[in-house]
Amino acid sequence: MAAHIMKFFLKFLNGGKKCTNGVWQVRRKKPRMTRFLEPMGGWTGCRWEIQPWYEASGEIGGIILFSEVITERKQMEETLRESEEKFAILFRSSPDPILLTAISDGRVIEANDSIYRITGYIPEEVIGRTNLEIGWWVDPADHGRYIEMLQKQGRVVGMEAAFRAKSGEIRIGQLSGELIDIQGSKYILSVFRDITERRQMEEALSEKDGLLTESQQIAHIGSWRYDMEGRITWSDETYHIYGVSQDTFIPNAETFINLIHPDDRSAMQAWINACMSGEKPGELEFRTVLPDGSIRFISGRGDLKHNTVNRLIYMAGTAQDITERRQADDALLKSETLYRSLVEHLPQLIFIKDRNSVYISCNAKYAHSLGIKPEEIVGKDDSAFYPRELAEKYRADDRTVIDTGTLKDIEEKYLVEGAERWFIRSSCLTVTSMAISLVCWGYLRTSPSTRRWRLRC
């Protein structure tokens, strides 16, 4: 370092002095900073100052060179300058709004471009004003809470609050802030993360989840998912269907099988094994035994989900409580069996038509009188079995019953197997949830004086 200073000093003497009549003329130099390059790279900073010294006679006898090595201080200053430049770049280019406010009076000192982009304000409407004057806090109490937390903790992370843009639009954000010191003054550095779209998506998803839960409750349909690592996930309604609590019941292969009726466990296990082997699962009806001992009928469905290389990753499906439907089906079957037994054993000729006078069914006696089997009458009308005039008359009689909704009796002479018979034909109208139909019955007698029998519906 001394060599550098000597070279510099000699250079100064050769080019910086002035001599008149052998007298040094030296002007005092203000303090300056010079960098000296080192042979091994890098540099050394030197702060220097030159002053003249005087003889007793008052003449300048020479000069004094004051020097100070300030390499470390200059490096620190450059590091600080580079850091400030990086901070300025991050401040300006951050996609999140950043705000610097003075803690003394709450006025905005600096704001990045994202503030103006999201809020719609311009710098003249922000810089030098307080947050409350700008009015972008929807609830001023949130601002007070934010400042209070900063004063107590020194920093705030992820505080959620609502902010109002210049247009009046409400934005939801997560606010983080920290107290910083700049040249002895306290400031608040605040960063705002706009989560409006995310919150809207979360609310929409929550609404859909709620709708799905309500739909499952109404339809008594639960959903489930089983991954290849053995984890099983149930919806709320699935727990309800099997009569178990989410707090105490953990669904897995063993606990689930134990919920199945003992007589149906082998079928369920075979269904699971088929799914695990890659077979597309079909519908399976089985019974489950609830904790109170009651038995419910369940309809299970499933589907296999594969990844891009066709590897099975999980199964998903539904479980629907069909107990009421099964009970209704059983009751209907018993009723139909009873009805069919009654119809087949009555002496009357009985048939049913739809509102267009097309046959739906008949008993064996009526089919026998027409020379056909009972199933051959379905889908045909009277024109297939009777003369045209008689068929049209029957159709007109049917229309009268449908239009008036009243019982109609008809007594006619009719030939059966070459013998003259009287045919008593009665019709009534029935209305069901599926259709409007005619129930007709009749019987044959040998003369008009024979006692008439009526089967009412």
C-alpha positions as CSV (number, residue, x, y, z in Angstrom):
1,M,0.0,0.0,0.0
2,A,2.9,2.4,0.8
3,A,4.4,1.8,-2.6
4,H,1.1,2.8,-4.2
5,I,1.0,6.0,-2.2
6,M,4.6,6.9,-3.0
7,K,4.0,6.4,-6.7
8,F,1.0,8.6,-6.5
9,F,2.9,11.2,-4.5
10,L,5.7,11.4,-7.0
11,K,3.2,11.7,-9.9
12,F,1.6,14.6,-8.0
13,L,5.0,16.3,-7.5
14,N,5.9,15.9,-11.1
15,G,2.7,17.2,-12.5
16,G,1.0,19.1,-9.7
17,K,3.6,21.5,-8.4
18,K,4.3,25.1,-9.4
19,C,7.7,26.7,-8.8
20,T,8.5,30.5,-9.1
21,N,12.0,31.6,-8.4
22,G,12.7,28.3,-6.6
23,V,9.7,28.7,-4.3
24,W,7.0,26.0,-4.1
25,Q,3.6,27.2,-5.0
26,V,1.1,24.6,-3.6
27,R,-2.6,24.9,-3.3
28,R,-4.4,22.9,-0.6
29,K,-6.3,19.9,-2.1
30,K,-9.7,18.9,-0.9
31,P,-10.0,15.3,0.4
32,R,-10.3,12.8,-2.4
33,M,-10.7,9.1,-2.8
34,T,-8.5,7.0,-5.2
35,R,-8.6,3.3,-6.0
36,F,-5.3,1.4,-6.4
37,L,-5.5,-1.9,-8.3
38,E,-3.7,-4.8,-6.6
39,P,-1.4,-7.1,-8.6
40,M,-3.4,-10.2,-7.5
41,G,-6.7,-8.6,-8.4
42,G,-9.1,-6.4,-6.5
43,W,-8.5,-2.9,-5.4
44,T,-7.6,-0.8,-2.4
45,G,-9.4,2.4,-1.6
46,C,-7.4,5.4,-0.3
47,R,-8.7,8.7,1.0
48,W,-6.0,11.4,0.7
49,E,-5.5,15.1,1.3
50,I,-2.5,17.4,0.5
51,Q,-1.6,20.5,2.5
52,P,1.5,22.8,2.3
53,W,3.9,23.3,5.3
54,Y,5.7,26.5,6.0
55,E,9.1,27.6,7.1
56,A,9.6,30.0,10.0
57,S,10.0,32.7,7.4
58,G,6.5,32.0,6.2
59,E,7.6,30.5,2.9
60,I,6.3,27.1,1.8
61,G,8.8,24.5,2.7
62,G,7.1,21.5,1.2
63,I,3.8,19.6,1.3
64,I,2.2,17.1,3.6
65,L,0.3,14.1,2.2
66,F,-2.4,12.7,4.5
67,S,-3.8,9.3,3.4
68,E,-6.2,6.7,4.9
69,V,-7.1,3.2,3.7
70,I,-10.8,3.1,3.4
71,T,-11.2,-0.2,1.3
72,E,-13.5,-1.9,3.8
73,R,-15.7,1.1,4.2
74,K,-16.0,1.6,0.5
75,Q,-16.8,-2.1,0.0
76,M,-19.5,-1.8,2.6
77,E,-20.9,1.3,0.9
78,E,-20.9,-0.5,-2.5
79,T,-22.6,-3.6,-1.0
80,L,-25.2,-1.3,0.5
81,R,-25.7,0.5,-2.8
82,E,-26.1,-2.9,-4.6
83,S,-28.5,-4.1,-2.0
84,E,-30.5,-0.9,-2.3
85,E,-30.6,-1.4,-6.1
86,K,-31.8,-5.0,-5.7
87,F,-34.5,-3.9,-3.2
88,A,-35.6,-1.2,-5.6
89,I,-35.9,-3.7,-8.5
90,L,-37.8,-6.1,-6.3
91,F,-40.0,-3.3,-5.0
92,R,-40.9,-2.0,-8.5
93,S,-41.3,-5.4,-10.2
94,S,-43.2,-7.4,-7.5
95,P,-46.6,-8.6,-8.7
96,D,-47.8,-8.1,-5.2
97,P,-48.6,-4.6,-4.1
98,I,-46.0,-3.1,-1.7
99,L,-46.5,0.0,0.4
100,L,-44.1,2.0,2.5
101,T,-45.7,4.2,5.1
102,A,-44.4,6.4,7.9
103,I,-45.3,5.1,11.3
104,S,-45.3,8.7,12.7
105,D,-48.3,10.0,10.7
106,G,-49.3,7.0,8.7
107,R,-48.7,8.7,5.3
108,V,-47.6,6.8,2.3
109,I,-44.0,7.3,1.3
110,E,-43.7,5.0,-1.6
111,A,-45.8,2.4,-3.5
112,N,-45.0,0.1,-6.3
113,D,-46.8,-0.2,-9.6
114,S,-48.9,-3.2,-8.5
115,I,-50.7,-1.0,-6.0
116,Y,-51.9,1.2,-8.8
117,R,-52.6,-1.7,-11.2
118,I,-54.9,-3.5,-8.7
119,T,-56.6,-0.5,-7.0
120,G,-56.9,1.8,-10.0
121,Y,-55.5,4.8,-8.1
122,I,-52.7,7.0,-9.5
123,P,-49.6,8.1,-7.6
124,E,-51.0,11.6,-6.9
125,E,-53.9,10.0,-5.1
126,V,-51.7,7.8,-2.9
127,I,-48.3,9.4,-2.1
128,G,-48.4,11.7,0.9
129,R,-51.9,10.5,2.1
130,T,-52.9,8.2,4.9
131,N,-54.5,4.8,4.3
132,L,-57.7,6.1,5.9
133,E,-57.7,9.2,3.7
134,I,-57.4,7.0,0.6
135,G,-60.2,4.8,1.9
136,W,-59.2,1.4,0.6
137,W,-59.8,-0.4,3.9
138,V,-63.4,-1.7,3.8
139,D,-63.4,-1.9,7.6
140,P,-61.3,0.7,9.2
141,A,-61.2,-1.5,12.3
142,D,-59.0,-3.9,10.4
143,H,-56.5,-1.2,9.8
144,G,-56.4,-0.4,13.6
145,R,-56.0,-4.1,14.3
146,Y,-53.1,-4.3,11.8
147,I,-51.2,-1.4,13.3
148,E,-51.8,-2.7,16.9
149,M,-50.3,-6.1,16.0
150,L,-47.3,-4.4,14.3
151,Q,-46.6,-2.3,17.4
152,K,-46.9,-5.4,19.7
153,Q,-45.1,-8.0,17.6
154,G,-43.0,-6.0,15.1
155,R,-44.4,-7.9,12.2
156,V,-47.7,-9.4,10.8
157,V,-48.0,-12.4,8.5
158,G,-51.0,-13.3,6.4
159,M,-53.7,-11.1,8.0
160,E,-56.8,-11.4,5.9
161,A,-58.8,-8.3,5.2
162,A,-61.1,-6.7,2.6
163,F,-59.9,-3.7,0.5
164,R,-61.8,-1.4,-1.8
165,A,-60.5,-0.4,-5.2
166,K,-61.1,3.0,-6.7
167,S,-64.0,1.6,-8.8
168,G,-65.7,0.4,-5.6
169,E,-64.8,-3.3,-6.3
170,I,-64.0,-5.3,-3.1
171,R,-60.9,-7.3,-3.1
172,I,-59.8,-9.9,-0.5
173,G,-56.2,-10.0,0.4
174,Q,-53.6,-11.4,2.8
175,L,-51.6,-8.6,4.4
176,S,-48.1,-9.0,5.7
177,G,-46.1,-6.2,7.2
178,E,-42.9,-5.4,9.2
179,L,-41.5,-2.4,11.1
180,I,-38.2,-1.2,9.5
181,D,-35.7,1.5,10.4
182,I,-34.5,3.8,7.7
183,Q,-31.9,6.4,8.8
184,G,-33.4,6.5,12.3
185,S,-37.0,6.8,11.2
186,K,-39.6,4.1,11.7
187,Y,-41.6,2.9,8.7
188,I,-44.1,0.1,7.9
189,L,-43.3,-2.1,4.9
190,S,-46.6,-3.8,3.9
191,V,-47.1,-6.5,1.2
192,F,-50.6,-7.3,-0.1
193,R,-51.4,-10.7,-1.7
194,D,-54.6,-10.6,-3.7
195,I,-56.6,-13.8,-3.0
196,T,-59.9,-12.7,-4.3
197,E,-60.1,-15.3,-7.1
198,R,-58.8,-18.0,-4.8
199,R,-61.4,-17.2,-2.2
200,Q,-64.2,-17.1,-4.8
201,M,-63.1,-20.6,-6.0
202,E,-63.0,-21.9,-2.5
203,E,-66.5,-20.5,-1.9
204,A,-67.8,-22.0,-5.1
205,L,-66.2,-25.4,-4.2
206,S,-67.7,-25.2,-0.8
207,E,-71.1,-24.5,-2.3
208,K,-70.7,-27.4,-4.7
209,D,-69.7,-29.7,-1.8
210,G,-72.7,-28.5,0.2
211,L,-75.0,-29.1,-2.8
212,L,-73.4,-32.6,-3.3
213,T,-73.9,-33.4,0.4
214,E,-77.5,-32.3,0.3
215,S,-78.1,-34.2,-2.9
216,Q,-76.6,-37.4,-1.4
217,Q,-78.8,-37.0,1.7
218,I,-81.9,-36.6,-0.3
219,A,-81.2,-39.5,-2.7
220,H,-79.6,-41.6,0.1
221,I,-76.5,-42.0,-2.1
222,G,-73.1,-42.0,-0.6
223,S,-69.7,-41.9,-2.4
224,W,-66.4,-43.6,-1.6
225,R,-62.9,-43.9,-2.9
226,Y,-60.4,-46.7,-2.4
227,D,-56.7,-46.2,-3.5
228,M,-54.2,-49.0,-4.1
229,E,-52.4,-48.3,-0.9
230,G,-55.5,-49.3,1.1
231,R,-56.8,-45.9,2.1
232,I,-60.6,-45.6,2.0
233,T,-62.5,-42.2,1.9
234,W,-66.2,-42.0,2.6
235,S,-68.6,-39.1,2.1
236,D,-70.8,-38.0,5.1
237,E,-73.8,-39.8,3.6
238,T,-71.9,-43.1,3.3
239,Y,-71.3,-43.1,7.0
240,H,-75.0,-42.4,7.5
241,I,-76.1,-45.2,5.2
242,Y,-74.0,-47.8,7.2
243,G,-75.1,-46.3,10.5
244,V,-71.6,-45.5,11.8
245,S,-70.0,-42.4,13.1
246,Q,-67.0,-40.6,11.5
247,D,-65.6,-40.0,15.0
248,T,-65.4,-43.7,15.9
249,F,-65.4,-45.7,12.7
250,I,-62.3,-46.0,10.5
251,P,-63.2,-47.5,7.1
252,N,-60.8,-50.2,5.8
253,A,-61.2,-53.5,4.1
254,E,-61.7,-55.5,7.3
255,T,-64.1,-53.1,9.1
256,F,-66.2,-52.6,5.9
257,I,-66.6,-56.4,5.4
258,N,-67.8,-56.7,9.0
259,L,-70.7,-54.3,8.1
260,I,-72.0,-56.6,5.4
261,H,-74.7,-59.2,6.2
262,P,-72.9,-62.6,6.7
263,D,-74.8,-64.2,3.8
264,D,-73.6,-61.4,1.4
265,R,-69.9,-61.2,2.5
266,S,-68.6,-63.7,0.0
267,A,-70.3,-61.9,-2.9
268,M,-68.9,-58.6,-1.7
269,Q,-65.4,-60.1,-1.3
270,A,-65.6,-61.6,-4.8
271,W,-66.7,-58.2,-6.2
272,I,-63.7,-56.4,-4.5
273,N,-61.2,-59.1,-5.7
274,A,-62.5,-58.7,-9.3
275,C,-62.1,-54.9,-9.1
276,M,-58.5,-55.3,-7.7
277,S,-57.7,-57.6,-10.6
278,G,-58.7,-55.0,-13.1
279,E,-62.2,-56.1,-14.0
280,K,-64.7,-53.4,-14.6
281,P,-67.1,-53.5,-11.5
282,G,-70.8,-53.9,-12.2
283,E,-73.7,-53.2,-9.8
284,L,-73.9,-55.3,-6.7
285,E,-76.9,-55.4,-4.3
286,F,-76.2,-56.5,-0.8
287,R,-77.4,-56.2,2.7
288,T,-75.8,-54.4,5.6
289,V,-76.5,-54.8,9.3
290,L,-76.8,-51.6,11.3
291,P,-75.6,-51.3,14.9
292,D,-79.2,-51.6,16.1
293,G,-79.5,-54.9,14.3
294,S,-81.8,-53.6,11.5
295,I,-81.0,-54.7,7.9
296,R,-80.8,-52.3,5.0
297,F,-80.5,-53.1,1.3
298,I,-77.6,-51.3,-0.5
299,S,-76.9,-50.9,-4.2
300,G,-73.2,-50.5,-4.9
301,R,-71.5,-49.2,-8.0
302,G,-67.9,-48.6,-8.8
303,D,-65.4,-47.5,-11.5
304,L,-61.7,-48.0,-12.0
305,K,-59.3,-45.0,-12.5
306,H,-56.0,-45.5,-14.3
307,N,-53.0,-43.2,-14.8
308,T,-51.4,-42.4,-18.2
309,V,-49.6,-45.7,-18.4
310,N,-52.9,-47.6,-17.7
311,R,-51.9,-48.4,-14.1
312,L,-54.8,-48.8,-11.7
313,I,-54.5,-46.0,-9.1
314,Y,-57.9,-46.0,-7.3
315,M,-61.5,-47.1,-7.4
316,A,-64.4,-44.8,-6.8
317,G,-68.1,-45.5,-6.5
318,T,-71.4,-45.0,-4.8
319,A,-73.5,-46.8,-2.2
320,Q,-77.3,-46.2,-2.4
321,D,-79.8,-47.2,0.3
322,I,-82.5,-49.0,-1.7
323,T,-84.3,-50.5,1.3
324,E,-87.6,-48.6,0.7
325,R,-87.5,-49.5,-3.0
326,R,-86.9,-53.1,-2.2
327,Q,-89.7,-53.1,0.3
328,A,-92.0,-51.4,-2.3
329,D,-91.0,-53.9,-4.9
330,D,-91.7,-56.8,-2.6
331,A,-95.1,-55.4,-1.7
332,L,-95.9,-54.8,-5.3
333,L,-94.8,-58.3,-6.2
334,K,-97.1,-59.7,-3.5
335,S,-99.9,-57.5,-4.6
336,E,-99.4,-58.5,-8.3
337,T,-99.3,-62.2,-7.3
338,L,-102.5,-61.8,-5.3
339,Y,-104.1,-59.9,-8.1
340,R,-103.1,-62.4,-10.8
341,S,-104.3,-65.3,-8.6
342,L,-107.6,-63.5,-8.1
343,V,-108.0,-62.7,-11.8
344,E,-107.2,-66.2,-12.9
345,H,-109.6,-67.8,-10.5
346,L,-112.6,-65.6,-11.1
347,P,-115.3,-66.9,-13.5
348,Q,-115.4,-63.5,-15.3
349,L,-113.5,-62.7,-18.5
350,I,-111.2,-59.8,-17.4
351,F,-108.9,-57.6,-19.5
352,I,-107.2,-54.3,-19.2
353,K,-106.8,-51.6,-21.9
354,D,-104.9,-48.3,-22.1
355,R,-106.6,-45.1,-22.9
356,N,-106.2,-45.8,-26.6
357,S,-108.2,-49.1,-26.2
358,V,-105.1,-51.1,-26.7
359,Y,-104.9,-54.3,-24.6
360,I,-102.4,-54.4,-21.8
361,S,-103.3,-57.8,-20.3
362,C,-106.1,-60.3,-19.8
363,N,-106.8,-63.4,-17.8
364,A,-106.6,-66.9,-19.3
365,K,-110.4,-67.2,-19.6
366,Y,-110.7,-64.1,-21.8
367,A,-107.8,-65.3,-23.9
368,H,-109.4,-68.7,-24.2
369,S,-112.6,-67.2,-25.4
370,L,-110.6,-65.5,-28.2
371,G,-108.6,-68.6,-29.0
372,I,-105.3,-67.1,-28.1
373,K,-102.8,-67.2,-25.2
374,P,-102.9,-64.3,-22.7
375,E,-99.5,-62.8,-23.8
376,E,-100.7,-62.7,-27.5
377,I,-103.3,-60.0,-26.7
378,V,-100.7,-57.4,-25.5
379,G,-100.4,-54.4,-27.9
380,K,-103.5,-55.2,-30.0
381,D,-107.0,-53.7,-30.1
382,D,-110.5,-55.1,-30.7
383,S,-110.1,-55.0,-34.4
384,A,-107.8,-58.0,-34.2
385,F,-110.4,-60.2,-32.6
386,Y,-113.9,-58.8,-33.5
387,P,-115.8,-57.8,-36.6
388,R,-115.1,-54.2,-37.6
389,E,-118.5,-52.8,-36.5
390,L,-118.3,-54.5,-33.1
391,A,-114.7,-53.4,-32.6
392,E,-115.6,-49.8,-33.4
393,K,-118.6,-50.0,-31.0
394,Y,-116.3,-51.3,-28.2
395,R,-113.9,-48.4,-28.9
396,A,-116.7,-45.9,-28.7
397,D,-117.9,-47.4,-25.4
398,D,-114.3,-47.2,-24.1
399,R,-114.1,-43.6,-25.0
400,T,-117.4,-42.9,-23.2
401,V,-116.0,-44.4,-20.0
402,I,-112.7,-42.4,-20.4
403,D,-114.5,-39.1,-21.0
404,T,-117.2,-39.5,-18.3
405,G,-115.2,-41.5,-15.8
406,T,-118.4,-43.6,-15.0
407,L,-119.0,-47.3,-15.0
408,K,-120.7,-48.6,-18.1
409,D,-122.6,-51.9,-18.5
410,I,-123.3,-53.4,-21.9
411,E,-125.5,-56.4,-22.6
412,E,-125.2,-58.0,-26.1
413,K,-126.1,-61.2,-28.0
414,Y,-122.9,-62.9,-28.9
415,L,-122.0,-66.2,-30.7
416,V,-119.5,-68.4,-28.9
417,E,-118.5,-71.7,-30.6
418,G,-121.7,-71.6,-32.7
419,A,-124.0,-71.2,-29.7
420,E,-125.9,-68.0,-29.0
421,R,-124.8,-66.4,-25.8
422,W,-125.4,-63.1,-24.0
423,F,-122.3,-61.2,-23.1
424,I,-122.4,-58.8,-20.2
425,R,-119.5,-56.3,-20.6
426,S,-118.6,-53.8,-17.8
427,S,-116.0,-51.1,-17.9
428,C,-114.5,-48.7,-15.3
429,L,-111.7,-46.2,-15.4
430,T,-108.5,-46.4,-13.3
431,V,-105.9,-43.7,-12.9
432,T,-102.4,-44.5,-11.7
433,S,-99.1,-42.6,-11.6
434,M,-98.1,-44.2,-14.8
435,A,-101.2,-44.0,-17.0
436,I,-105.0,-44.0,-17.4
437,S,-106.4,-47.4,-18.3
438,L,-109.7,-49.3,-18.6
439,V,-110.4,-52.4,-16.5
440,C,-113.1,-54.4,-18.2
441,W,-114.7,-57.6,-17.3
442,G,-117.6,-59.7,-18.5
443,Y,-119.3,-63.1,-18.4
444,L,-121.4,-65.1,-20.7
445,R,-124.9,-66.3,-20.0
446,T,-127.4,-68.3,-22.0
447,S,-130.4,-65.9,-21.8
448,P,-131.3,-62.4,-20.7
449,S,-133.1,-63.7,-17.7
450,T,-130.0,-65.2,-16.2
451,R,-128.9,-63.5,-13.0
452,R,-126.3,-60.8,-13.6
453,W,-123.1,-60.6,-11.6
454,R,-121.0,-57.5,-11.4
455,L,-117.4,-57.4,-10.2
456,R,-116.8,-53.8,-9.1
457,C,-113.4,-52.2,-9.3
